[in-house]
Amino acid sequence: MATAPSQRRPVAFVTLQDVLKDVRHLSGVDVTCVGNWSFAQILEHLARAIDASIDGFSFRANWLVRVLVAPLIKNRLLTRPMKPGITLPRRANSYLPDPDTDFNSAHTHLESAVQRLTTTPPTAAHPFLGRLSDREWLALHLRHAEMHLSFVVPREDDAPTEGTPQ
């Protein structure tokens, strides 16, 4: 019997296709989610964030955070792994997935959102960081996916062994 891993897995993405490849792999094996959300909730949240980068967000951080704090942390958010545990403000609840999120719907939504992002530029202002270039949006989505998908861990008997292609 497989045992549940006790920690997150290292994840690094270069393209959105890398994200989808990882999600497709994980959807074909037994996984354990070592955080507070299910795999389906994670996929739905990532899809909603991508959609919002195109359609716009329903909230903004206060002026002080956008003007004073965001410029100091922007480069770190785009280039280094995100730290988990950020609590979104209550007005951002629409980006938090329901506990009973359906996996197939969430997976389809993420696939559609990524496809949409490849053909539609993300022009919305980020609620904390403000206006971002296409390249910055891509980096932010990749770091965001890395952080959340690191909580989805293949069970030990499904994890690739050294020298086994993924």
C-alpha positions as CSV (number, residue, x, y, z in Angstrom):
1,M,0.0,0.0,0.0
2,A,1.3,3.5,-0.9
3,T,2.0,5.9,1.8
4,A,1.3,9.6,1.7
5,P,4.3,11.8,1.3
6,S,4.8,14.3,4.1
7,Q,6.1,17.3,2.1
8,R,5.6,19.2,-1.1
9,R,7.5,18.3,-4.3
10,P,9.9,20.6,-6.1
11,V,8.3,22.0,-9.3
12,A,9.7,24.3,-11.9
13,F,8.0,25.4,-15.1
14,V,9.3,27.3,-18.1
15,T,6.1,27.3,-20.2
16,L,2.4,26.9,-19.7
17,Q,2.7,23.7,-21.7
18,D,5.0,22.4,-18.9
19,V,2.2,23.2,-16.5
20,L,-0.3,21.2,-18.5
21,K,2.1,18.4,-19.0
22,D,2.5,18.1,-15.3
23,V,-1.2,18.3,-14.6
24,R,-1.9,15.6,-17.2
25,H,0.8,13.3,-15.7
26,L,-0.6,13.9,-12.2
27,S,-4.2,13.2,-13.3
28,G,-3.1,9.8,-14.5
29,V,-1.6,8.6,-11.1
30,D,-2.7,8.4,-7.5
31,V,-1.8,11.7,-5.8
32,T,-1.9,13.1,-2.3
33,C,-2.5,16.7,-1.7
34,V,-0.4,17.8,1.2
35,G,-2.0,21.2,1.6
36,N,-5.5,22.5,2.4
37,W,-7.0,22.2,-1.2
38,S,-7.8,19.2,-3.4
39,F,-6.2,18.7,-6.8
40,A,-9.5,19.9,-8.4
41,Q,-9.5,23.1,-6.2
42,I,-5.9,23.9,-7.2
43,L,-6.7,23.5,-10.9
44,E,-9.8,25.6,-10.7
45,H,-8.0,28.4,-8.8
46,L,-5.2,28.5,-11.4
47,A,-7.7,28.6,-14.2
48,R,-9.6,31.5,-12.5
49,A,-6.3,33.4,-12.0
50,I,-5.5,33.0,-15.7
51,D,-8.9,34.1,-16.8
52,A,-8.7,37.2,-14.5
53,S,-5.4,38.2,-16.0
54,I,-7.4,38.6,-19.3
55,D,-10.8,39.7,-18.0
56,G,-9.9,41.7,-15.0
57,F,-10.0,41.1,-11.2
58,S,-12.9,42.0,-9.0
59,F,-10.7,43.6,-6.3
60,R,-7.6,45.7,-5.8
61,A,-5.2,46.0,-3.0
62,N,-5.3,49.3,-1.2
63,W,-3.3,52.2,-2.6
64,L,-0.5,51.9,0.0
65,V,0.2,48.3,-0.9
66,R,0.1,48.9,-4.6
67,V,2.4,51.9,-4.5
68,L,4.8,51.2,-1.7
69,V,5.0,47.4,-1.2
70,A,4.3,46.0,-4.6
71,P,7.3,47.6,-6.3
72,L,9.6,46.1,-3.6
73,I,8.4,42.5,-4.1
74,K,7.5,42.4,-7.8
75,N,10.8,41.1,-9.0
76,R,10.9,38.4,-6.3
77,L,7.3,37.2,-7.2
78,L,8.3,36.9,-10.9
79,T,11.6,35.2,-10.5
80,R,11.6,33.1,-7.3
81,P,9.3,30.5,-5.9
82,M,6.2,31.8,-4.2
83,K,5.7,31.2,-0.6
84,P,2.5,29.4,0.4
85,G,0.1,30.7,3.1
86,I,-1.0,34.0,1.6
87,T,-4.5,34.9,2.7
88,L,-6.5,36.7,0.0
89,P,-8.8,39.5,1.2
90,R,-12.4,38.7,1.6
91,R,-13.3,40.6,-1.6
92,A,-11.2,38.1,-3.5
93,N,-13.3,35.1,-2.5
94,S,-14.4,34.5,-6.1
95,Y,-10.9,33.2,-6.8
96,L,-11.1,30.6,-4.0
97,P,-12.6,27.3,-5.3
98,D,-15.4,25.5,-3.7
99,P,-14.5,22.4,-1.6
100,D,-16.7,20.2,-3.9
101,T,-15.1,21.4,-7.1
102,D,-15.3,18.7,-9.8
103,F,-11.9,17.5,-11.0
104,N,-12.9,17.0,-14.7
105,S,-14.5,20.4,-14.9
106,A,-11.5,22.1,-13.2
107,H,-9.1,20.3,-15.4
108,T,-11.0,21.3,-18.6
109,H,-11.2,24.9,-17.3
110,L,-7.5,25.0,-16.8
111,E,-6.8,23.6,-20.2
112,S,-9.2,26.2,-21.7
113,A,-7.7,29.0,-19.7
114,V,-4.1,28.2,-20.8
115,Q,-5.2,27.9,-24.4
116,R,-7.0,31.2,-24.2
117,L,-3.9,32.8,-22.7
118,T,-1.9,31.7,-25.7
119,T,-4.2,33.6,-28.1
120,T,-5.4,36.5,-25.9
121,P,-3.0,38.9,-24.2
122,P,-3.4,39.4,-20.5
123,T,-4.2,43.1,-20.3
124,A,-5.8,43.3,-16.9
125,A,-4.0,45.1,-14.0
126,H,-2.9,42.7,-11.3
127,P,-4.7,43.6,-8.0
128,F,-1.4,44.1,-6.2
129,L,1.3,44.6,-8.8
130,G,-0.7,46.8,-11.3
131,R,0.1,46.7,-15.0
132,L,2.3,43.8,-16.1
133,S,3.8,43.0,-19.5
134,D,2.9,39.7,-21.2
135,R,6.2,38.3,-20.2
136,E,5.6,39.3,-16.5
137,W,2.2,37.8,-16.5
138,L,3.6,34.6,-17.9
139,A,6.2,34.5,-15.2
140,L,3.7,35.2,-12.5
141,H,1.3,32.4,-13.7
142,L,4.2,30.0,-13.8
143,R,5.4,30.8,-10.3
144,H,1.8,30.6,-9.1
145,A,1.3,27.2,-10.7
146,E,4.6,25.9,-9.3
147,M,3.6,26.9,-5.8
148,H,0.1,25.4,-5.9
149,L,1.0,22.2,-7.9
150,S,3.9,21.5,-5.5
151,F,1.2,20.4,-3.0
152,V,0.0,17.7,-5.4
153,V,2.4,14.8,-4.8
154,P,2.3,11.4,-6.6
155,R,2.0,8.5,-4.1
156,E,5.4,6.8,-3.7
157,D,4.5,3.8,-5.8
158,D,3.6,6.1,-8.7
159,A,6.6,8.4,-8.4
160,P,9.2,8.0,-11.2
161,T,12.3,6.2,-10.1
162,E,15.8,7.6,-11.0
163,G,16.5,7.0,-14.6
164,T,12.8,6.5,-15.5
165,P,11.5,9.0,-18.0
166,Q,8.5,11.0,-16.9
